[in-house]
Amino acid sequence: MILAEEKYELDGKEILLRSANENIDDANMLINYLQTVTGETRFLMCEPDEVKYTTEEELSFIKKHNESANGLLILAFVDGEYAGNCSFEGKTSSRRAKHRAGIGIALFQKYMGFGLGRLLLEVLLRKIKEQGYEQVELNVVSGNDRAYHLYESLGFKECGRIPKANKYDDGTYSDNIIMVHVF
Ligand SMILES: CC(C)(COP(=O)(O)OP(=O)(O)OC[C@H]1O[C@@H](n2cnc3c(N)ncnc32)[C@H](O)[C@@H]1OP(=O)(O)O)[C@@H](O)C(=O)NCCC(=O)NCCS
């Protein structure tokens, strides 16, 4: 799916939301972003040196989201600067799972904490609901209190936990908390 450009104002800043363009500039911007954000927080799914996407792979990731009815990638720009993205993908491996969508979101550290995550998730949830999905699922790492609070305030409920799902290079662990939002 494509998100036609949407503009908002938040905390005196101009916010532009749009889909990714299927070009080298956006593809490389997304790879650089992933390498940066995975290093800024323990709360994403891998280490920065594990982000090894090529430009071609990123282009096909963008194409897949733009052309599929079962996925949407939304990029956010704050006063013209790329700030992060969120996305959904339908769990379409079987008819029995077609009512479920999974989501992900990450912002550069610089753009956290002034409401952009909430805005992005509100837009994403609206799009998912419009597509007819009945529930939205996500994983959040234990200790990510900001994300947990945000998800809970948007109607997600904790429904399970995988203990010690993540082991860090320093030998410490975190859990994955599973949350579900039912429309
Ligand atoms: C998680 C993330 C998307 C949230 O976006 P954001 O723009 O920073 O969040 P917002 O400013 O919209 O909202 C944060 C909310 O958490 C609250 N909050 C902030 N720090 C908190 C804390 N330590 N404990 C509990 N709540 C907290 C804020 O008050 C706000 O709630 P409110 O709107 O009810 O006042 C963003 O911080 C991010 O990208 N983090 C790094 C990557 C990540 O963790 N991704 C999620 C993986 S599941």
PDBQT file of the ligand as one rigid body, heavy atoms in Angstrom, charges set to zero:
ROOT
HETATM    1  C1  LIG A 201       9.114   3.656  21.160  1.00  0.00    +0.000 C 
HETATM    2  C2  LIG A 201       9.015   4.873  20.287  1.00  0.00    +0.000 C 
HETATM    3  C3  LIG A 201       8.518   4.502  18.907  1.00  0.00    +0.000 C 
HETATM    4  C4  LIG A 201       7.990   5.843  20.903  1.00  0.00    +0.000 C 
HETATM    5  O1  LIG A 201       7.897   6.999  20.131  1.00  0.00    +0.000 OA
HETATM    6  P1  LIG A 201       8.046   8.428  20.841  1.00  0.00    +0.000 P 
HETATM    7  O2  LIG A 201       7.771   9.465  19.816  1.00  0.00    +0.000 OA
HETATM    8  O3  LIG A 201       9.347   8.492  21.541  1.00  0.00    +0.000 OA
HETATM    9  O4  LIG A 201       6.846   8.348  21.901  1.00  0.00    +0.000 OA
HETATM   10  P2  LIG A 201       5.761   9.453  22.235  1.00  0.00    +0.000 P 
HETATM   11  O5  LIG A 201       6.467  10.716  22.572  1.00  0.00    +0.000 OA
HETATM   12  O6  LIG A 201       4.743   9.518  21.136  1.00  0.00    +0.000 OA
HETATM   13  O7  LIG A 201       5.028   8.800  23.489  1.00  0.00    +0.000 OA
HETATM   14  C5  LIG A 201       5.755   8.285  24.539  1.00  0.00    +0.000 C 
HETATM   15  C6  LIG A 201       4.841   8.080  25.708  1.00  0.00    +0.000 C 
HETATM   16  O8  LIG A 201       5.575   7.354  26.696  1.00  0.00    +0.000 OA
HETATM   17  C7  LIG A 201       5.652   8.144  27.886  1.00  0.00    +0.000 C 
HETATM   18  N1  LIG A 201       6.966   7.829  28.450  1.00  0.00    +0.000 N 
HETATM   19  C8  LIG A 201       8.168   8.357  28.139  1.00  0.00    +0.000 A 
HETATM   20  N2  LIG A 201       9.131   7.763  28.867  1.00  0.00    +0.000 NA
HETATM   21  C9  LIG A 201       8.505   6.853  29.645  1.00  0.00    +0.000 A 
HETATM   22  C10 LIG A 201       8.944   5.899  30.628  1.00  0.00    +0.000 A 
HETATM   23  N3  LIG A 201      10.234   5.796  30.935  1.00  0.00    +0.000 N 
HETATM   24  N4  LIG A 201       8.021   5.116  31.222  1.00  0.00    +0.000 NA
HETATM   25  C11 LIG A 201       6.704   5.192  30.901  1.00  0.00    +0.000 A 
HETATM   26  N5  LIG A 201       6.233   6.076  29.983  1.00  0.00    +0.000 NA
HETATM   27  C12 LIG A 201       7.120   6.881  29.367  1.00  0.00    +0.000 A 
HETATM   28  C13 LIG A 201       5.448   9.566  27.449  1.00  0.00    +0.000 C 
HETATM   29  O9  LIG A 201       4.993  10.378  28.503  1.00  0.00    +0.000 OA
HETATM   30  C14 LIG A 201       4.397   9.379  26.355  1.00  0.00    +0.000 C 
HETATM   31  O10 LIG A 201       3.146   9.095  26.922  1.00  0.00    +0.000 OA
HETATM   32  P3  LIG A 201       1.932  10.153  26.901  1.00  0.00    +0.000 P 
HETATM   33  O11 LIG A 201       1.703  10.457  25.453  1.00  0.00    +0.000 OA
HETATM   34  O12 LIG A 201       0.811   9.391  27.532  1.00  0.00    +0.000 OA
HETATM   35  O13 LIG A 201       2.421  11.332  27.694  1.00  0.00    +0.000 OA
HETATM   36  C15 LIG A 201      10.388   5.614  20.169  1.00  0.00    +0.000 C 
HETATM   37  O14 LIG A 201      10.771   6.099  21.421  1.00  0.00    +0.000 OA
HETATM   38  C16 LIG A 201      11.484   4.736  19.596  1.00  0.00    +0.000 C 
HETATM   39  O15 LIG A 201      11.618   4.643  18.381  1.00  0.00    +0.000 OA
HETATM   40  N6  LIG A 201      12.265   4.093  20.477  1.00  0.00    +0.000 N 
HETATM   41  C17 LIG A 201      13.421   3.276  20.062  1.00  0.00    +0.000 C 
HETATM   42  C18 LIG A 201      13.018   2.066  19.260  1.00  0.00    +0.000 C 
HETATM   43  C19 LIG A 201      11.930   1.289  19.952  1.00  0.00    +0.000 C 
HETATM   44  O16 LIG A 201      11.971   1.093  21.156  1.00  0.00    +0.000 OA
HETATM   45  N7  LIG A 201      10.955   0.847  19.140  1.00  0.00    +0.000 N 
HETATM   46  C20 LIG A 201       9.841   0.069  19.638  1.00  0.00    +0.000 C 
HETATM   47  C21 LIG A 201      10.167  -1.351  19.574  1.00  0.00    +0.000 C 
HETATM   48  S1  LIG A 201       8.827  -2.347  20.214  1.00  0.00    +0.000 SA
ENDROOT
TORSDOF 0
